[in-house]
Amino acid sequence: MIQTVEQVETPAGDPAWHIGRYPQVKALLADSRLGRAHPDPARASWYSRDDVAGRPARGAETEYADHAGWRKAMNKVFSPSGLERMIPAVRTVAGQVADEMAAATPPADLNDSFAIPLTSRVMCTLLGIPAEDIDRFRAWTEEGAHDDDMARSAVGMKMLMSYVSSLIARRRADPGPDVVSVLVANGGDGSRGYLGRVVKLLGGMLAFGRETPASVINWGAMLLLTNPSQRDLLSREPGLTNRAIEEILRLFKPHAATDLGLVRYAHADITIGETTIRSGDMVLLDVMLANRDSAVFPDPDRFDIARDPNPHLTFGSGFYMCNFTKLGRAEISIGLTTLLSRFPGLQMAGEVSELKYKEHMRTGGLAGLPVTW
């Protein structure tokens, strides 16, 4: 039985509240009394001493208002209709990547041969940057993700942000129809603070915006290849594709989530049942555990592509819900359907027990997925 609220100790040795029941996690994901910043960072609990993602941000007093303004600006640029127009490009790129993979000799790593090329080229198309730069910002992302060497991580993130800053400067001087130009020109007041947020957003897109959907594609392929009855069902009933994607997402660890959940800090006292979380306390919202709450998801550990309803929280909920869910779902859906249709004999080249997982905090999923066909 999942406890509603329990007190735990983080890997850094600091106290935190761990919450894993679905109703509470969903409500708190949208609660303005919780944020990523801390009212008094010097007195805050840390999740990790070795990773910058394991410590609090500053600016708790304006965090929610800042996010509201920033989200409004992003919604103008990354509207559902705008992202919808990207879907034909996703299909084109998926076909090209599948052709390249088919021309190679198996076995192959699905991550390097299909998932990362697909999501990276889609992101390049969205931002209007050359595909030749993919290897550069992929290397910086991998360096920046190291949580056991903060200096190494800082260098990687600095290089990525420098690339983005240069991209923004070029688009300010010579704007075009791409998302970067539109975001810079129309999304805000052009102030240093606003442009700083643009840099962080675009840096996140070049990192998590590629890595996360690629990781879900790998995860989904692994689940389908190791559950042949579900793969056969999807082959017989392609109308289940959307439900299959949601089930894959339900069982996937959200990016930036620690092993105990998403790191948040209370900005005010919050009472849950008989427990009072005090302002400044760390709160760990365990989305993975909530997505397996048997009160919401019957037989929660079973991979069931026909599961309906499936109100998972992998993309968040409410005010802080991910802005790019439509594009992400399209990449995952088109990627997996293209993969399975082009490679009907696809199978894993090895055992599940041999698979390695990414161990850093900022991204999750498999480090690679050896396949043959």
C-alpha positions as CSV (number, residue, x, y, z in Angstrom):
1,M,0.0,0.0,0.0
2,I,1.4,3.4,-1.0
3,Q,1.6,5.8,1.9
4,T,0.0,9.2,1.3
5,V,2.9,11.1,2.8
6,E,6.1,9.8,4.4
7,Q,9.3,11.5,5.6
8,V,12.5,10.3,3.9
9,E,16.2,11.2,3.7
10,T,17.6,12.3,0.4
11,P,20.9,10.9,-0.9
12,A,22.5,14.2,0.3
13,G,21.3,13.3,3.8
14,D,18.6,16.0,4.0
15,P,15.0,15.5,5.1
16,A,12.1,15.5,2.6
17,W,8.5,14.6,2.3
18,H,7.8,11.8,-0.2
19,I,4.4,11.7,-1.8
20,G,3.3,8.8,-4.1
21,R,-0.5,8.5,-4.1
22,Y,-2.0,9.6,-7.4
23,P,-4.6,12.1,-6.1
24,Q,-2.1,14.0,-4.0
25,V,0.7,14.0,-6.6
26,K,-1.7,15.2,-9.3
27,A,-3.1,18.0,-7.1
28,L,0.4,19.1,-6.0
29,L,1.8,19.2,-9.5
30,A,-0.6,22.1,-10.1
31,D,-0.4,23.7,-6.7
32,S,1.1,27.2,-6.7
33,R,2.3,26.6,-3.1
34,L,5.0,24.3,-4.5
35,G,7.8,25.3,-6.8
36,R,11.3,24.5,-8.0
37,A,12.7,27.6,-6.2
38,H,13.2,27.9,-2.4
39,P,12.2,30.8,-0.2
40,D,15.6,30.7,1.6
41,P,18.0,28.6,-0.6
42,A,20.8,28.7,2.1
43,R,18.6,26.7,4.4
44,A,17.1,24.3,1.9
45,S,17.4,20.6,1.7
46,W,19.4,19.2,-1.2
47,Y,18.6,16.1,-3.1
48,S,22.2,15.6,-4.3
49,R,25.5,17.3,-3.4
50,D,27.0,16.3,-6.8
51,D,24.4,17.5,-9.3
52,V,23.2,21.1,-9.8
53,A,19.7,19.7,-10.5
54,G,19.7,18.4,-6.9
55,R,19.7,21.8,-5.3
56,P,17.1,24.6,-5.1
57,A,16.8,27.6,-7.4
58,R,16.3,31.2,-6.3
59,G,13.3,33.4,-6.9
60,A,10.5,31.7,-5.0
61,E,8.7,34.9,-4.4
62,T,8.1,35.5,-8.1
63,E,8.4,31.9,-9.5
64,Y,4.7,31.3,-10.2
65,A,4.1,34.8,-11.7
66,D,7.2,34.5,-13.8
67,H,6.1,31.1,-15.1
68,A,2.6,32.4,-15.9
69,G,4.0,35.2,-18.1
70,W,6.6,32.9,-19.7
71,R,4.0,30.2,-20.4
72,K,1.8,32.8,-22.0
73,A,4.6,33.8,-24.3
74,M,5.4,30.2,-25.2
75,N,1.8,29.4,-25.9
76,K,1.9,32.0,-28.6
77,V,4.9,30.5,-30.3
78,F,4.4,26.8,-29.5
79,S,0.7,26.6,-30.1
80,P,-1.1,23.3,-30.6
81,S,-1.8,24.3,-34.2
82,G,1.8,25.3,-34.8
83,L,3.1,22.0,-33.4
84,E,0.5,20.1,-35.5
85,R,2.1,21.5,-38.6
86,M,5.3,19.7,-37.6
87,I,3.7,16.3,-37.9
88,P,4.3,15.8,-41.7
89,A,7.9,16.7,-41.1
90,V,8.1,14.0,-38.3
91,R,6.8,11.4,-40.8
92,T,9.3,12.4,-43.4
93,V,12.2,12.3,-41.0
94,A,11.1,9.0,-39.6
95,G,11.0,7.5,-43.1
96,Q,14.4,8.8,-43.9
97,V,15.9,7.4,-40.7
98,A,14.3,4.1,-41.2
99,D,15.8,3.9,-44.7
100,E,19.2,4.6,-43.3
101,M,18.8,1.9,-40.6
102,A,17.5,-0.6,-43.2
103,A,20.6,0.0,-45.3
104,A,22.9,-0.9,-42.4
105,T,23.9,-4.4,-41.4
106,P,22.2,-5.6,-38.1
107,P,22.6,-5.7,-35.2
108,A,22.3,-2.1,-34.3
109,D,21.7,0.1,-31.3
110,L,18.2,1.5,-31.7
111,N,19.1,4.6,-29.8
112,D,22.0,5.6,-32.1
113,S,20.5,4.2,-35.3
114,F,16.9,5.4,-35.1
115,A,15.6,7.2,-31.9
116,I,18.2,9.9,-31.5
117,P,18.6,10.7,-35.3
118,L,14.8,11.0,-35.5
119,T,14.2,13.3,-32.6
120,S,17.4,15.3,-33.2
121,R,16.5,16.1,-36.9
122,V,12.9,17.0,-35.9
123,M,14.3,19.5,-33.3
124,C,16.7,20.9,-35.9
125,T,13.7,21.4,-38.3
126,L,11.7,23.0,-35.6
127,L,14.4,25.5,-34.6
128,G,15.8,26.0,-38.1
129,I,19.4,24.8,-37.3
130,P,21.6,22.6,-39.5
131,A,21.5,18.9,-38.8
132,E,25.3,18.9,-39.1
133,D,25.3,20.4,-35.6
134,I,23.6,17.4,-34.0
135,D,26.8,15.7,-32.9
136,R,28.0,18.8,-31.2
137,F,25.0,19.5,-29.0
138,R,24.5,15.8,-28.3
139,A,28.0,15.6,-26.9
140,W,27.5,18.7,-24.8
141,T,24.2,17.3,-23.5
142,E,25.9,14.0,-22.5
143,E,28.7,16.0,-20.7
144,G,26.1,18.2,-19.0
145,A,24.2,15.2,-17.7
146,H,27.1,13.8,-15.6
147,D,25.9,13.9,-12.0
148,D,29.2,12.6,-10.5
149,D,31.4,15.4,-11.8
150,M,30.0,18.8,-11.4
151,A,32.8,20.6,-13.1
152,R,32.5,18.3,-16.2
153,S,28.7,18.8,-16.2
154,A,29.1,22.6,-15.9
155,V,31.4,22.7,-19.0
156,G,29.0,20.7,-21.1
157,M,26.0,22.9,-20.1
158,K,28.1,26.1,-20.7
159,M,29.0,25.0,-24.2
160,L,25.4,24.2,-25.0
161,M,24.2,27.5,-23.7
162,S,26.9,29.3,-25.6
163,Y,25.7,27.7,-28.8
164,V,22.1,28.8,-28.1
165,S,23.2,32.3,-27.2
166,S,25.0,32.6,-30.5
167,L,22.0,31.2,-32.3
168,I,19.7,33.8,-30.7
169,A,22.2,36.6,-31.6
170,R,22.2,35.5,-35.3
171,R,18.4,35.4,-35.4
172,R,18.0,38.8,-33.8
173,A,20.3,40.3,-36.5
174,D,18.8,38.3,-39.3
175,P,15.4,36.9,-38.4
176,G,13.6,34.2,-40.4
177,P,10.3,32.2,-40.1
178,D,11.8,29.7,-37.7
179,V,10.7,29.2,-34.1
180,V,13.8,30.9,-32.6
181,S,13.2,34.1,-34.6
182,V,9.5,34.2,-33.7
183,L,10.2,33.5,-30.0
184,V,12.8,36.3,-29.8
185,A,10.8,38.8,-31.8
186,N,7.2,38.3,-30.6
187,G,7.4,36.4,-27.3
188,G,8.4,39.1,-24.9
189,D,9.9,42.5,-24.2
190,G,13.4,41.8,-25.4
191,S,14.8,42.4,-22.0
192,R,17.9,40.7,-20.7
193,G,15.8,38.6,-18.3
194,Y,13.5,37.5,-21.1
195,L,16.3,36.6,-23.4
196,G,17.9,34.6,-20.6
197,R,14.7,32.6,-20.3
198,V,14.8,32.0,-24.1
199,V,18.4,30.7,-23.8
200,K,17.3,28.3,-21.0
201,L,14.2,27.2,-23.0
202,L,16.1,26.5,-26.2
203,G,19.0,24.8,-24.3
204,G,16.4,22.5,-22.7
205,M,14.8,21.8,-26.1
206,L,18.2,20.8,-27.6
207,A,18.8,18.6,-24.6
208,F,15.6,17.1,-23.1
209,G,13.5,17.9,-26.2
210,R,15.6,15.4,-28.1
211,E,16.6,13.0,-25.4
212,T,13.2,12.5,-23.8
213,P,11.2,11.4,-26.8
214,A,14.1,9.3,-28.0
215,S,14.2,7.6,-24.6
216,V,10.5,6.9,-24.8
217,I,10.8,5.4,-28.3
218,N,13.5,3.0,-27.0
219,W,11.4,2.2,-23.9
220,G,8.3,1.6,-26.0
221,A,10.2,-0.7,-28.4
222,M,11.7,-2.6,-25.5
223,L,8.2,-3.1,-23.9
224,L,6.7,-4.2,-27.2
225,L,9.6,-6.6,-28.1
226,T,9.5,-8.2,-24.6
227,N,5.7,-8.5,-24.6
228,P,4.9,-10.3,-27.9
229,S,1.2,-10.7,-27.1
230,Q,0.9,-6.9,-26.9
231,R,2.9,-6.4,-30.0
232,D,0.7,-8.9,-31.9
233,L,-2.4,-7.1,-30.6
234,L,-1.1,-3.8,-31.8
235,S,-0.3,-5.3,-35.2
236,R,-3.9,-6.7,-35.5
237,E,-5.5,-3.6,-34.1
238,P,-3.6,-0.5,-35.2
239,G,-6.4,1.6,-33.8
240,L,-4.9,0.9,-30.4
241,T,-1.8,3.0,-31.2
242,N,-2.7,6.0,-29.1
243,R,-3.6,3.9,-26.1
244,A,-0.3,2.0,-26.5
245,I,1.7,5.3,-26.5
246,E,-0.1,6.4,-23.3
247,E,0.7,3.0,-21.6
248,I,4.3,3.3,-22.7
249,L,4.4,6.8,-21.2
250,R,2.8,5.6,-18.0
251,L,5.6,3.2,-17.4
252,F,8.4,5.7,-18.3
253,K,10.3,7.7,-15.8
254,P,9.8,11.5,-16.4
255,H,12.9,13.5,-17.3
256,A,14.4,15.4,-14.4
257,A,12.8,13.1,-11.9
258,T,15.0,11.6,-9.2
259,D,14.6,8.0,-8.0
260,L,12.2,9.4,-5.4
261,G,10.4,11.9,-7.6
262,L,10.3,15.4,-8.9
263,V,12.0,17.9,-6.5
264,R,9.8,20.7,-5.2
265,Y,9.8,23.1,-2.3
266,A,6.9,24.4,-0.3
267,H,6.3,28.1,-0.5
268,A,3.6,28.0,2.2
269,D,2.4,25.5,4.8
270,I,0.4,22.6,3.1
271,T,-1.7,20.2,5.1
272,I,-2.3,16.7,3.7
273,G,-4.5,14.6,6.0
274,E,-2.9,14.8,9.4
275,T,0.5,15.9,8.1
276,T,1.6,19.5,7.7
277,I,4.3,20.3,5.3
278,R,6.0,23.5,6.4
279,S,7.1,26.3,4.1
280,G,10.6,25.6,2.9
281,D,10.3,21.8,3.2
282,M,11.4,19.7,0.3
283,V,8.7,17.7,-1.3
284,L,9.3,14.7,-3.7
285,L,6.4,14.1,-6.0
286,D,6.8,10.5,-7.1
287,V,5.2,10.4,-10.5
288,M,6.4,6.9,-11.2
289,L,4.7,5.6,-8.1
290,A,1.6,7.6,-8.7
291,N,1.4,6.1,-12.2
292,R,1.3,2.7,-10.6
293,D,-1.4,3.6,-8.0
294,S,-3.7,0.5,-8.1
295,A,-6.7,2.7,-7.1
296,V,-6.4,4.4,-10.4
297,F,-4.6,1.8,-12.6
298,P,-5.8,-1.7,-12.0
299,D,-3.0,-4.3,-12.2
300,P,-0.6,-1.4,-12.4
301,D,2.6,-3.4,-13.2
302,R,1.1,-5.0,-16.3
303,F,1.9,-3.5,-19.7
304,D,-1.6,-3.3,-21.3
305,I,-1.8,-1.3,-24.5
306,A,-5.6,-1.4,-24.4
307,R,-5.7,0.3,-20.9
308,D,-8.5,2.9,-20.8
309,P,-8.7,5.3,-19.2
310,N,-5.0,6.0,-18.6
311,P,-4.7,9.4,-16.9
312,H,-0.9,9.1,-16.2
313,L,1.1,12.0,-15.0
314,T,4.3,11.5,-17.0
315,F,3.9,14.9,-18.8
316,G,2.8,16.6,-15.6
317,S,-0.5,18.1,-14.8
318,G,-2.1,21.5,-14.6
319,F,-0.1,24.7,-14.7
320,Y,3.3,23.1,-15.1
321,M,2.2,20.5,-17.7
322,C,4.8,20.1,-20.5
323,N,4.2,22.5,-23.4
324,F,5.4,20.0,-26.0
325,T,3.2,17.0,-25.3
326,K,1.6,17.1,-28.8
327,L,4.9,17.1,-30.6
328,G,6.4,14.5,-28.2
329,R,3.5,12.2,-28.6
330,A,3.7,12.5,-32.4
331,E,7.4,11.7,-32.4
332,I,6.9,8.6,-30.2
333,S,3.8,7.4,-32.1
334,I,5.2,7.9,-35.6
335,G,8.6,6.7,-34.6
336,L,7.3,3.4,-33.2
337,T,4.7,2.7,-35.9
338,T,7.4,3.4,-38.6
339,L,9.8,1.2,-36.9
340,L,7.4,-1.8,-36.5
341,S,6.1,-1.5,-40.0
342,R,9.5,-1.2,-41.7
343,F,11.1,-3.9,-39.5
344,P,8.5,-6.6,-38.9
345,G,11.2,-9.0,-37.8
346,L,12.6,-6.6,-35.3
347,Q,13.8,-8.3,-32.1
348,M,16.2,-7.6,-29.2
349,A,19.8,-8.6,-29.7
350,G,20.4,-9.7,-26.2
351,E,18.6,-10.2,-22.9
352,V,16.6,-7.7,-20.9
353,S,18.9,-8.3,-17.9
354,E,21.8,-7.1,-19.9
355,L,20.3,-3.7,-20.7
356,K,22.0,-0.7,-19.1
357,Y,20.1,2.4,-17.8
358,K,21.1,6.1,-17.7
359,E,22.0,6.8,-14.2
360,H,22.1,10.6,-14.2
361,M,19.2,12.8,-12.9
362,R,18.4,14.9,-15.9
363,T,17.4,12.2,-18.4
364,G,16.1,8.7,-17.9
365,G,15.6,5.5,-19.8
366,L,17.8,3.0,-21.5
367,A,21.5,3.8,-22.3
368,G,21.0,1.8,-25.5
369,L,18.8,-0.9,-27.0
370,P,20.6,-3.5,-29.2
371,V,18.3,-4.9,-31.9
372,T,18.4,-7.0,-34.9
373,W,15.9,-7.7,-37.8
